Amino acid sequence: MRFENKIVVITGAAGGVGQTLARLFASEGARLMLSDLNEEGLQNTAAEVNQAGAEVSYLAGNLREKTYCEAVIAQAAEVFGGVDILLNNAGIIPRGTIEETTDDMWFTAMDVNLNAVFFLCRAAIPHMKQRGGGAIVNTSSVWGTYPGPNHVAYCTSKGAVAALTKNLGRDCAPLGIRVNAVCPHEINTPMIRSGFERRGLDPDKAVEELNKSVPIGRIAEPEDIADVIAFLASNEARYIAGEAVEVTGAKPVSG
Ligand SMILES: NC(=O)c1ccc[n+]([C@@H]2O[C@H](COP(=O)([O-])OP(=O)(O)OC[C@H]3O[C@@H](n4cnc5c(N)ncnc54)[C@H](O)[C@@H]3O)[C@@H](O)[C@H]2O)c1
């Protein structure tokens, strides 16, 4: 029970990795504040972890809005009395070269993937200070630290998340707040499966094909990433701060 009574905020809690994070942290005693744009999916995640015995609160809304980001943290403080752990997991993946990237794609990627992380961290840190410390785990991507092909808005936003993480990791360490990031390669979630569907491919077959490109033998399952996030958020990682940890099954960025 690494997270007994810890107050944990999870964004993207209706998504592939987010649902898994909610289940994992709930099973280890956390009190959960869940966020997502997808209200029905969010309610389902909340109901599931609540039935499993976790205390849970949730707020559906759009991370593009600063007021919503701040409201998520305010609700955690109001319902549970503070924030110990913040998992900035939500993200979107606009696809395209610079010439294919519209203003809207660019600004949406920056708002959801980067600006929301800034607003949520800024709102959560005073609560963590008040409680004598805390941990933040942001979700970047290896495509943020090395350029993946033809996803300029996504890769740039995720690169900025890694940079923000290293800066906060440096500045918040003296406050007892550890800030780290995970940089996954492909994960078997709706994010990549819907991309295959859009291209007219069978997601199961496409994932099977993609598995062959990974030295460890398969792309990540959400649990593979959630376990690393939980480790970074836990006391076992007490001396790790300001790191962007690659979780790739040894697959390099190529193409
Ligand atoms: N799946 C991959 O291959 C992969 C690889 C590297 C990094 N990542 C990152 O992992 C994280 C989790 O992704 P996932 O694979 O679980 O994706 P997912 O699409 O299954 O889940 C993302 C969740 O974020 C929510 N979200 C999107 N826009 C939002 C907004 N404006 N406001 C509030 N919530 C919003 C979605 O509703 C969804 O539930 C993301 O940050 C993603 O960029 C994923």
The ligand as a MOL file (V3000), in Angstrom:
LIG
                    3D

  0  0  0     0  0            999 V3000
M  V30 BEGIN CTAB
M  V30 COUNTS 44 48 0 0 0
M  V30 BEGIN ATOM
M  V30 1 N -0.5720 5.6250 -26.6110 0
M  V30 2 C 0.6740 5.8840 -26.9700 0
M  V30 3 O 1.2380 5.2340 -27.8790 0
M  V30 4 C 1.4790 6.9380 -26.2390 0
M  V30 5 C 2.8560 7.0290 -26.4550 0
M  V30 6 C 3.6070 7.9870 -25.7670 0
M  V30 7 C 2.9650 8.8560 -24.8910 0
M  V30 8 N 1.6220 8.7420 -24.7080 0 CHG=1
M  V30 9 C 0.9920 9.6700 -23.7730 0
M  V30 10 O 0.3730 8.9250 -22.7240 0
M  V30 11 C -0.7070 9.7010 -22.1670 0
M  V30 12 C -1.9200 8.8110 -22.0310 0
M  V30 13 O -2.3670 8.4940 -23.3290 0
M  V30 14 P -3.2840 7.2380 -23.6960 0
M  V30 15 O -2.4840 6.4270 -24.6310 0
M  V30 16 O -3.8630 6.6520 -22.4570 0 CHG=-1
M  V30 17 O -4.3840 7.9990 -24.5670 0
M  V30 18 P -5.9580 7.9900 -24.5160 0
M  V30 19 O -6.3880 8.7080 -25.7490 0
M  V30 20 O -6.4650 6.6060 -24.2760 0
M  V30 21 O -6.2930 8.8670 -23.2220 0
M  V30 22 C -6.1110 10.2590 -23.1700 0
M  V30 23 C -7.2370 10.8580 -22.3260 0
M  V30 24 O -7.0500 12.2800 -22.2760 0
M  V30 25 C -8.3370 12.8800 -22.3640 0
M  V30 26 N -8.2710 14.2300 -22.9410 0
M  V30 27 C -7.9430 14.5380 -24.2310 0
M  V30 28 N -8.1120 15.8490 -24.4370 0
M  V30 29 C -8.5650 16.3860 -23.2690 0
M  V30 30 C -8.9430 17.7000 -22.8780 0
M  V30 31 N -8.9170 18.7180 -23.7440 0
M  V30 32 N -9.3600 17.8840 -21.6120 0
M  V30 33 C -9.4270 16.8450 -20.7420 0
M  V30 34 N -9.0860 15.5710 -21.0530 0
M  V30 35 C -8.6740 15.3590 -22.3110 0
M  V30 36 C -9.1180 11.9730 -23.3060 0
M  V30 37 O -10.5360 12.1360 -23.1780 0
M  V30 38 C -8.6360 10.5940 -22.9270 0
M  V30 39 O -9.4780 9.9670 -21.9800 0
M  V30 40 C -0.8820 10.8950 -23.1070 0
M  V30 41 O -0.2610 12.0380 -22.5560 0
M  V30 42 C -0.1500 10.4720 -24.3580 0
M  V30 43 O 0.3050 11.5590 -25.1380 0
M  V30 44 C 0.8740 7.8050 -25.3390 0
M  V30 END ATOM
M  V30 BEGIN BOND
M  V30 1 1 1 2
M  V30 2 2 2 3
M  V30 3 1 2 4
M  V30 4 1 4 5
M  V30 5 2 4 44
M  V30 6 2 5 6
M  V30 7 1 6 7
M  V30 8 2 7 8
M  V30 9 1 8 9
M  V30 10 1 8 44
M  V30 11 1 9 10
M  V30 12 1 9 42
M  V30 13 1 10 11
M  V30 14 1 11 12
M  V30 15 1 11 40
M  V30 16 1 12 13
M  V30 17 1 13 14
M  V30 18 2 14 15
M  V30 19 1 14 16
M  V30 20 1 14 17
M  V30 21 1 17 18
M  V30 22 2 18 19
M  V30 23 1 18 20
M  V30 24 1 18 21
M  V30 25 1 21 22
M  V30 26 1 22 23
M  V30 27 1 23 24
M  V30 28 1 23 38
M  V30 29 1 24 25
M  V30 30 1 25 26
M  V30 31 1 25 36
M  V30 32 1 26 27
M  V30 33 1 26 35
M  V30 34 2 27 28
M  V30 35 1 28 29
M  V30 36 1 29 30
M  V30 37 2 29 35
M  V30 38 1 30 31
M  V30 39 2 30 32
M  V30 40 1 32 33
M  V30 41 2 33 34
M  V30 42 1 34 35
M  V30 43 1 36 37
M  V30 44 1 36 38
M  V30 45 1 38 39
M  V30 46 1 40 41
M  V30 47 1 40 42
M  V30 48 1 42 43
M  V30 END BOND
M  V30 END CTAB
M  END
